[in-house]
Amino acid sequence: MANTGIQVLTSCKSVSQRMQRATAEARAEYEVACEAEVFAMTEALRFQDSLPYVEALSLAGIIAKLEMILGADRDIGDPTDFPWPHISSVLRDLKALAGNLPAYRSARANTRANVALHWKEAAKLVAALEFEEAPGSSKLSARGI
């Protein structure tokens, strides 16, 4: 941003002051986004951990569970090691017998609601951490002790 000299277009603050504020705001937004991502991944892992306790009631349910298992391992491990090729083979066989699952896509409103929830919780966490790290504050003073 440049100071045009026209006060309507620029504030009275210098460009460096505005840039510092914009950078601090961007850094805060980035910290909140990182924490929101952690909350979302934690929720996804909680669903993944509950999978063994969910009973499949159809071939489509079994296919869905196997796809979730295979999808969860895409980022870790070697997909060519046992048991991944074997599970993939079972999944292909089941799909050949039962057909593919219908395509599913969550409604945007649901996705936005989930993002907003994680963002809100992350913003509260980042604010609490910043308060704890602020000069003159301590855990004891934060608790009112």
C-alpha positions in Angstrom: 0.0 0.0 0.0 1.2 3.5 -0.8 0.3 6.8 0.8 -1.3 8.8 -2.0 -1.5 11.9 0.1 -5.3 11.8 -0.2 -6.6 11.3 3.4 -9.8 9.7 2.2 -7.8 6.9 0.5 -5.1 6.5 3.2 -5.2 6.6 7.0 -3.1 9.0 9.0 -0.9 6.1 10.1 2.3 5.4 8.2 2.6 2.6 5.7 4.9 0.7 8.0 2.5 0.9 10.9 -0.3 -0.4 8.7 1.9 -3.2 7.4 2.9 -4.2 11.0 -0.8 -4.4 12.0 -1.7 -6.3 8.9 1.1 -8.8 9.4 0.1 -9.3 13.1 -3.5 -9.8 12.1 -2.4 -12.3 9.4 -0.2 -14.2 11.9 -3.1 -14.4 14.4 -5.4 -15.7 11.6 -2.8 -18.3 10.7 -2.4 -19.4 14.3 -6.2 -19.8 14.6 -6.3 -21.7 11.3 -3.6 -24.1 12.5 -5.5 -24.8 15.7 -8.8 -25.3 13.8 -7.1 -27.8 11.6 -5.9 -29.7 14.8 -9.5 -29.7 16.1 -10.8 -31.0 12.8 -8.2 -33.8 12.6 -8.8 -34.8 16.2 -12.5 -35.2 15.3 -11.7 -37.2 12.2 -9.4 -39.5 14.2 -12.1 -39.9 16.9 -14.5 -41.2 14.1 -11.7 -43.4 12.8 -11.1 -44.9 16.3 -14.8 -45.7 16.7 -14.9 -47.7 13.4 -14.2 -51.1 15.0 -17.3 -50.6 17.3 -19.7 -49.8 14.5 -21.5 -52.8 13.1 -21.9 -52.9 9.3 -25.5 -53.8 8.4 -24.9 -54.3 4.6 -22.3 -55.0 2.0 -22.3 -51.2 1.4 -21.5 -50.7 5.1 -18.6 -53.2 4.8 -17.3 -51.4 1.7 -17.5 -48.1 3.4 -15.6 -49.3 6.4 -12.8 -50.8 4.2 -12.6 -47.6 2.2 -12.2 -45.6 5.4 -9.5 -48.0 6.6 -7.6 -47.8 3.3 -8.1 -44.0 3.0 -6.7 -43.5 6.5 -3.5 -45.2 5.6 -2.8 -43.2 2.5 -0.6 -40.8 4.5 1.3 -43.3 6.6 3.0 -46.6 6.1 3.9 -48.4 2.9 0.7 -49.3 0.9 2.6 -52.2 -0.7 3.2 -53.9 2.7 0.9 -56.5 4.2 -2.1 -56.1 4.8 -2.9 -53.1 2.5 -2.8 -54.9 -0.8 -4.9 -57.7 0.7 -7.5 -55.3 2.1 -7.6 -53.5 -1.3 -8.2 -56.9 -3.0 -11.1 -57.7 -0.6 -12.5 -54.2 -1.3 -12.3 -54.7 -5.1 -14.0 -58.1 -4.8 -16.8 -56.7 -2.6 -17.3 -53.8 -5.1 -17.5 -56.3 -7.9 -20.2 -58.2 -6.1 -22.2 -55.3 -4.6 -21.3 -52.4 -6.8 -19.7 -49.1 -5.8 -21.0 -46.9 -3.1 -23.1 -44.0 -4.3 -21.2 -40.7 -4.4 -21.7 -38.7 -1.2 -20.9 -35.1 -0.7 -21.7 -33.3 2.5 -23.8 -30.2 2.1 -21.9 -27.0 2.0 -23.9 -25.7 4.9 -22.8 -28.7 7.1 -19.2 -28.1 6.0 -19.4 -24.4 6.8 -21.0 -25.1 10.2 -18.2 -27.6 11.1 -15.5 -25.1 10.0 -17.2 -22.3 12.0 -17.3 -24.6 15.1 -13.6 -25.5 14.8 -12.6 -21.9 14.1 -14.5 -20.6 17.1 -12.9 -23.2 19.4 -9.4 -22.5 17.9 -9.9 -18.7 18.3 -10.7 -19.2 22.0 -7.6 -21.4 22.5 -5.3 -19.0 20.7 -6.7 -16.0 22.7 -6.2 -18.0 26.0 -2.6 -18.8 25.0 -1.8 -15.2 24.0 -3.3 -14.1 27.4 -1.0 -16.5 29.2 2.0 -15.4 27.3 1.3 -11.6 27.7 3.7 -9.6 29.8 2.5 -9.2 33.4 0.1 -12.1 33.3 0.7 -15.5 34.8 -1.3 -18.6 35.3 -2.1 -17.5 38.8 -3.2 -14.0 37.8 -5.3 -15.5 34.9 -7.2 -17.6 37.5 -7.7 -14.6 39.7 -5.5 -15.9 42.5 
